[in-house]
Structure formats: C-alpha cells, structure tokens
Amino acid sequence: MIQPQTSTAMTRRNCLATLGAGSLGIMLSGAARAEESKGKWDEKSMADYTQRLFDWLKANFERRAATLQSIGGKEFKLEYDYLAPSEDKKRQRTFERYAEGRLSGKDTEEHVTACLADYERVRQALAAAEAVASTAWKNEGGEEAAKEGRIYDSTITAARLTVVLDSSPSMKPYLEALRKEITRDFAAAYFVEVDGCQLTRTAVVPWFFAAPVQGVNPFTPERHIPKIPSFEEQPHSTFIRWTRDAPAALSCMVDLMKTDAIYWFCDFDDPDRQDVIVEFGKKLLAQKAKLYAHTLDKKVPTLLATLAERSGGQVVRKKI
C-alpha cells in the first residue's frame, strides 16, 4: 500500500519545477483507495445518512428540472413511483419505521433498494432530456465582467469567484462570519462546503459540487451524477465520502464552474499527496485562475503555497 506523502518537505525550487510544464513526474501508480468512513454505524445512523443522500438527490433533480424549463425551454416533470405520495398505509409505515431505524435488515434492504431504483429511473429520464437540450443549447449569456473587491486584507479581482469552505467541526464556527465578509463585495460568489481538506486521492465526484453557470452548457453529462449508488455500495457511506472529497470540490470549481478565482478556507490539518496537488495545480494554471488559500494560523503546505503564488493569488493567514 502506498503511503501518502506530504508536500511540506518540498523546497520552493522543487515546487516551481513540479508545477511547470511537462508530465506529472510524481504521479503515483494505481488507483487511490476511497477513504473509509469512520465511526460505528447503527441502523438509525445508516438511515439518517441514507436519507441525506435521498434529500440531496431530490433537490438536485428539482434543480435540474427547473434548469430544463428555464434554460432549455421544456417542462420536465419528475415522476416518481415508489417515492411518490401514497395512501398505502403499509408503505407509509415503512417510511416511518425506516426513518426511526426500526425496520428489520431484510425490510431495510428492500426499502432502500426500491428508493434507489426509483431515483435511478428518474435520473435516467432526466439525463435523456438533458442530452436533447444539450445539443440545442446556445451561449446567449455573454461573458461576466470582472470586479474588484476586498476580503479582509486581500484585494481580489474576479468575474466568477468560487469559495470552498472547510466545514469540519473545528472550522464550522467561522463559516458564517466568512460568508458575510465575502458576500459584502462579492454578492454572486458561489459557495460549497467540504467536510475536511484532505488531498490524498484524485477527484471522484466533481458533479456533486456543481451548479449552472452563465455561459456554460448546463446539460452536459459531466455536470451530473452518472449513476445512483446501489444498496451493496452502502449509500450512507458513499454520501459521506462525497461530502469529504476536497479534490473534487476544487476540480469542480475549475472544470465545471469555470472560475477565475478560488478562495479556499481550511485548517490544512489533513494529509495531502503531492500528485493530487499537482493534478489540480495544472488545471488551475491552464485556466489562468487564481488560488487564495486562507488558514487561521496553520502553515499552508509548501506546494499549495507555491501554487497560490504562481497563480497570482496568495496565502492568507488571518484569524476570524
């Protein structure tokens, strides 16, 4: 098993060479293993996090249907079957007992499998409608104008500022104040939250953090979930992994949100791997986007600090 490397041992000279043109010389071989969710699961907690997945899917599908209407010009009706409101008392009790963690193992599997199948059926219908809308889409939004603003002591010029917030327990108390500070001058800034800032695997789910963007085709498949996870894939654990995928959030900002400036607030307490930073860095520099890395008091990993500098951004060490 390959052990994660930290970037703190790299010199500034090595960092600049690493982020230069050419192949990813430090790319580690093999697929990165998905981080296993920590903690002891019981029926109630599994039901809770599976429901969080269901809630995300429902909201995501509603937003996509609304986009088909507002941008694609065609109404799309979300037609659920098992998940639709029902007068069936037995089905109602199943949903209630599941939410309370009181279904048997067999009944839980049957219920969750039925829910996932319903979401997958609707997802496929959405994807088919989006494929048609994608070919007809035309860029009529034009380019957004850059504006200058202040975030604490930093002056930032950006047309499309995106913000990645570390929502881990140690950082969550600061997020409200930071949102207020950023939106004072950048009211249209796009925010996403990630539970932690670990950079030890390549981006897996950039679509999880995406939203429609002016001037960008909103119907292309890479912007949306490609398949609903199965019961065997443990949807409760799968959803947690999505919320912890910091590389996916950063990649999304560049590849899908087409940002020209990323403001990343985190504690940099989590491990990182040089090849993951390099992969993100090459995307960022190719798009000529700037990185602002804000930490309260910790030192930003050397390679990330160099990336921020080279991109035209900066490292911000400031307590809130």
C-alpha positions as CSV (number, residue, x, y, z in Angstrom):
1,M,0.0,0.0,0.0
2,I,1.4,3.4,-1.0
3,Q,1.7,5.8,2.0
4,P,0.5,9.3,1.5
5,Q,3.3,11.9,1.0
6,T,3.1,15.3,2.5
7,S,4.2,18.3,0.4
8,T,5.8,20.2,3.3
9,A,9.2,18.7,2.6
10,M,9.4,20.2,-0.8
11,T,11.6,23.3,-1.4
12,R,10.2,26.3,-3.2
13,R,12.5,25.5,-6.2
14,N,11.2,21.9,-6.4
15,C,7.6,23.2,-6.1
16,L,8.1,25.6,-9.1
17,A,9.7,22.8,-11.1
18,T,6.8,20.4,-10.2
19,L,4.2,22.9,-11.3
20,G,6.0,23.7,-14.6
21,A,5.2,22.3,-18.0
22,G,5.5,18.6,-18.7
23,S,4.2,15.3,-17.4
24,L,3.2,14.6,-13.8
25,G,6.5,13.2,-12.8
26,I,5.5,12.5,-9.3
27,M,2.2,10.8,-10.2
28,L,1.8,7.7,-8.0
29,S,0.8,4.4,-9.8
30,G,-2.5,2.7,-9.1
31,A,-6.0,4.0,-8.3
32,A,-6.3,5.8,-5.0
33,R,-8.4,3.9,-2.5
34,A,-11.5,5.6,-1.3
35,E,-11.3,6.7,2.3
36,E,-13.5,4.6,4.6
37,S,-16.0,6.4,6.7
38,K,-15.1,6.4,10.3
39,G,-17.3,5.7,13.3
40,K,-19.6,2.9,14.4
41,W,-22.8,2.6,12.3
42,D,-26.1,1.5,13.7
43,E,-29.4,1.2,11.9
44,K,-30.5,4.7,12.9
45,S,-27.3,6.4,11.7
46,M,-27.3,4.4,8.5
47,A,-30.9,5.5,7.9
48,D,-30.0,9.1,8.7
49,Y,-27.2,9.4,6.2
50,T,-29.0,7.4,3.5
51,Q,-31.8,9.9,3.9
52,R,-29.3,12.7,3.5
53,L,-28.4,11.2,0.2
54,F,-32.1,10.9,-0.8
55,D,-32.6,14.6,0.2
56,W,-29.6,15.6,-2.0
57,L,-30.9,13.6,-4.9
58,K,-34.4,15.1,-4.7
59,A,-33.0,18.7,-4.5
60,N,-30.6,18.0,-7.3
61,F,-33.2,16.6,-9.6
62,E,-35.6,19.5,-8.8
63,R,-32.9,22.0,-9.8
64,R,-32.1,20.1,-13.0
65,A,-35.8,20.0,-13.9
66,A,-36.0,23.8,-13.3
67,T,-33.0,24.4,-15.5
68,L,-34.5,22.4,-18.3
69,Q,-37.5,24.7,-18.0
70,S,-35.8,28.0,-17.6
71,I,-32.8,27.5,-20.0
72,G,-33.9,24.5,-22.2
73,G,-37.4,25.8,-22.6
74,K,-39.1,22.5,-22.0
75,E,-41.0,21.4,-18.9
76,F,-39.8,18.2,-17.2
77,K,-42.0,16.5,-14.7
78,L,-40.3,14.4,-12.0
79,E,-42.4,11.3,-12.0
80,Y,-41.6,9.1,-9.0
81,D,-43.3,5.8,-8.3
82,Y,-42.2,4.2,-5.0
83,L,-41.3,7.6,-3.7
84,A,-44.5,9.4,-4.8
85,P,-47.1,10.3,-2.1
86,S,-49.2,7.3,-1.4
87,E,-52.4,6.4,0.5
88,D,-51.0,2.9,1.1
89,K,-50.8,2.7,4.9
90,K,-48.2,-0.1,4.8
91,R,-45.9,1.9,2.6
92,Q,-46.3,4.9,4.9
93,R,-45.4,2.8,7.9
94,T,-42.4,1.5,6.1
95,F,-41.1,5.0,5.5
96,E,-41.8,6.0,9.1
97,R,-40.2,2.9,10.6
98,Y,-37.2,3.3,8.4
99,A,-36.6,6.9,9.5
100,E,-36.7,5.7,13.1
101,G,-34.3,2.8,12.4
102,R,-36.9,0.2,13.3
103,L,-37.1,-1.9,10.1
104,S,-35.6,-5.4,10.0
105,G,-32.4,-5.9,8.0
106,K,-34.4,-7.5,5.2
107,D,-37.1,-4.9,5.1
108,T,-34.4,-2.1,5.2
109,E,-32.7,-3.6,2.2
110,E,-35.9,-3.9,0.2
111,H,-37.0,-0.3,1.1
112,V,-33.6,1.3,0.3
113,T,-33.3,-0.7,-2.9
114,A,-36.7,0.4,-4.0
115,C,-35.9,4.1,-3.3
116,L,-32.6,3.9,-5.1
117,A,-34.2,2.2,-8.1
118,D,-36.8,5.0,-8.3
119,Y,-34.2,7.7,-8.2
120,E,-32.1,5.9,-10.8
121,R,-35.2,5.6,-13.1
122,V,-35.8,9.4,-12.8
123,R,-32.2,10.1,-13.2
124,Q,-32.1,8.3,-16.5
125,A,-35.1,10.2,-17.7
126,L,-33.5,13.5,-16.7
127,A,-30.3,12.6,-18.4
128,A,-32.2,11.7,-21.6
129,A,-34.0,15.1,-21.6
130,E,-30.7,16.9,-20.9
131,A,-29.0,15.1,-23.8
132,V,-31.6,16.6,-26.2
133,A,-31.3,20.0,-24.5
134,S,-27.5,20.0,-24.7
135,T,-27.4,19.8,-28.5
136,A,-29.8,22.7,-28.8
137,W,-28.1,24.9,-26.2
138,K,-26.6,28.2,-27.4
139,N,-24.4,30.5,-25.4
140,E,-26.5,33.6,-25.1
141,G,-25.3,34.7,-21.6
142,G,-22.2,36.5,-22.7
143,E,-19.1,36.9,-20.5
144,E,-19.3,38.1,-16.9
145,A,-17.4,41.3,-16.1
146,A,-14.6,41.2,-13.6
147,K,-14.9,43.2,-10.4
148,E,-12.6,44.2,-7.7
149,G,-13.4,43.7,-4.0
150,R,-11.8,43.2,-0.6
151,I,-11.9,40.0,1.5
152,Y,-10.3,41.0,4.8
153,D,-6.8,42.3,3.9
154,S,-6.8,40.9,0.3
155,T,-7.8,42.8,-2.8
156,I,-9.3,40.3,-5.3
157,T,-10.3,40.9,-8.9
158,A,-12.6,38.2,-10.3
159,A,-15.5,37.7,-12.6
160,R,-16.5,34.4,-11.2
161,L,-15.3,33.9,-7.6
162,T,-15.9,30.5,-6.1
163,V,-15.4,29.7,-2.5
164,V,-14.5,26.3,-0.9
165,L,-15.2,26.1,2.8
166,D,-13.9,23.5,5.2
167,S,-16.9,22.6,7.2
168,S,-15.2,20.2,9.6
169,P,-16.1,20.7,13.3
170,S,-13.0,22.9,14.0
171,M,-13.8,25.3,11.2
172,K,-17.6,25.4,11.1
173,P,-17.9,28.1,13.8
174,Y,-16.1,30.6,11.5
175,L,-18.1,30.0,8.3
176,E,-21.0,32.4,8.9
177,A,-18.7,35.3,9.5
178,L,-16.6,34.4,6.5
179,R,-19.6,34.2,4.2
180,K,-20.7,37.6,5.4
181,E,-17.2,39.1,4.7
182,I,-17.0,37.6,1.2
183,T,-20.5,38.5,0.0
184,R,-20.1,42.1,1.1
185,D,-18.1,42.8,-2.1
186,F,-18.9,39.6,-4.0
187,A,-22.6,39.0,-3.7
188,A,-22.6,36.5,-6.5
189,A,-19.8,34.3,-5.1
190,Y,-20.5,30.6,-5.4
191,F,-20.0,28.7,-2.1
192,V,-19.5,24.9,-1.4
193,E,-18.7,23.2,1.8
194,V,-16.5,20.2,2.2
195,D,-16.0,18.2,5.5
196,G,-12.3,18.5,5.7
197,C,-9.5,19.4,3.3
198,Q,-7.8,16.0,2.7
199,L,-5.9,15.8,-0.6
200,T,-4.9,12.2,-0.8
201,R,-6.8,10.9,-3.8
202,T,-7.8,12.2,-7.2
203,A,-11.1,13.9,-7.6
204,V,-14.0,11.4,-7.8
205,V,-17.3,13.4,-7.7
206,P,-16.8,17.0,-9.1
207,W,-20.5,17.0,-10.2
208,F,-21.5,16.8,-6.5
209,F,-20.4,20.4,-6.1
210,A,-21.6,21.9,-9.4
211,A,-24.3,24.3,-10.3
212,P,-25.4,26.0,-13.6
213,V,-23.1,28.8,-14.7
214,Q,-23.7,31.7,-17.1
215,G,-22.3,31.0,-20.5
216,V,-21.6,27.3,-19.8
217,N,-23.8,24.5,-21.2
218,P,-25.7,23.2,-18.1
219,F,-26.8,19.9,-19.7
220,T,-23.5,18.2,-20.4
221,P,-23.3,14.8,-18.6
222,E,-20.1,15.5,-16.7
223,R,-22.0,18.1,-14.7
224,H,-24.4,15.5,-13.2
225,I,-24.3,12.3,-11.2
226,P,-23.7,9.4,-13.7
227,K,-25.4,6.6,-11.7
228,I,-27.3,6.2,-8.4
229,P,-25.3,4.0,-5.9
230,S,-26.7,0.6,-5.2
231,F,-27.6,-0.9,-1.8
232,E,-24.4,-3.0,-2.0
233,E,-22.4,0.2,-2.3
234,Q,-23.6,1.4,1.1
235,P,-25.3,4.6,0.1
236,H,-24.9,6.0,3.7
237,S,-21.1,5.7,3.5
238,T,-21.0,6.7,-0.1
239,F,-22.7,10.0,0.7
240,I,-20.2,10.8,3.4
241,R,-17.3,10.2,1.1
242,W,-18.9,12.7,-1.4
243,T,-19.0,15.4,1.2
244,R,-15.3,14.8,2.1
245,D,-14.0,14.9,-1.4
246,A,-11.9,18.2,-1.3
247,P,-10.1,17.4,-4.6
248,A,-13.5,17.0,-6.3
249,A,-14.7,20.4,-5.0
250,L,-11.5,22.1,-6.2
251,S,-11.6,20.4,-9.6
252,C,-15.3,21.3,-9.9
253,M,-14.5,25.0,-9.5
254,V,-12.1,24.9,-12.4
255,D,-13.6,22.3,-14.8
256,L,-17.3,22.8,-14.2
257,M,-17.8,26.2,-12.6
258,K,-15.1,27.8,-14.9
259,T,-13.9,30.0,-12.0
260,D,-11.2,32.7,-12.4
261,A,-10.5,32.8,-8.6
262,I,-10.9,30.2,-5.9
263,Y,-11.0,31.3,-2.2
264,W,-10.2,28.2,-0.1
265,F,-10.8,28.4,3.6
266,C,-9.5,25.5,5.6
267,D,-7.2,24.5,8.5
268,F,-4.8,22.3,6.5
269,D,-4.8,19.8,9.3
270,D,-5.5,16.9,6.9
271,P,-2.9,14.9,5.0
272,D,-2.1,15.7,1.4
273,R,-0.3,14.0,-1.5
274,Q,1.9,15.8,-4.0
275,D,0.5,14.2,-7.1
276,V,-3.1,15.3,-6.2
277,I,-2.0,18.9,-5.7
278,V,-0.1,18.8,-8.9
279,E,-3.1,17.5,-10.9
280,F,-5.2,20.3,-9.5
281,G,-2.5,22.9,-10.0
282,K,-2.0,22.1,-13.6
283,K,-5.8,22.6,-14.2
284,L,-5.8,25.8,-12.3
285,L,-2.8,27.3,-14.1
286,A,-4.0,26.2,-17.5
287,Q,-7.3,28.1,-16.9
288,K,-5.3,31.1,-15.5
289,A,-7.4,31.0,-12.4
290,K,-6.0,32.4,-9.1
291,L,-5.9,30.5,-5.8
292,Y,-6.3,32.2,-2.4
293,A,-5.6,29.8,0.5
294,H,-6.9,31.1,3.8
295,T,-5.9,29.5,7.1
296,L,-6.4,30.7,10.6
297,D,-2.9,30.1,11.9
298,K,-1.6,26.8,10.4
299,K,1.1,26.8,7.7
300,V,-0.2,26.0,4.2
301,P,1.6,23.1,2.6
302,T,4.6,24.3,0.6
303,L,3.4,23.1,-2.8
304,L,0.0,24.7,-2.3
305,A,1.6,28.0,-1.1
306,T,3.7,28.0,-4.3
307,L,0.7,27.2,-6.4
308,A,-1.2,30.1,-4.9
309,E,1.7,32.5,-5.6
310,R,2.3,31.3,-9.1
311,S,-1.4,31.5,-10.0
312,G,-1.5,35.2,-9.0
313,G,-3.3,34.6,-5.7
314,Q,-1.9,34.4,-2.3
315,V,-1.8,32.6,1.1
316,V,-3.9,34.3,3.7
317,R,-3.1,33.6,7.4
318,K,-5.7,35.5,9.4
319,K,-7.9,34.7,12.4
320,I,-11.6,35.4,12.2
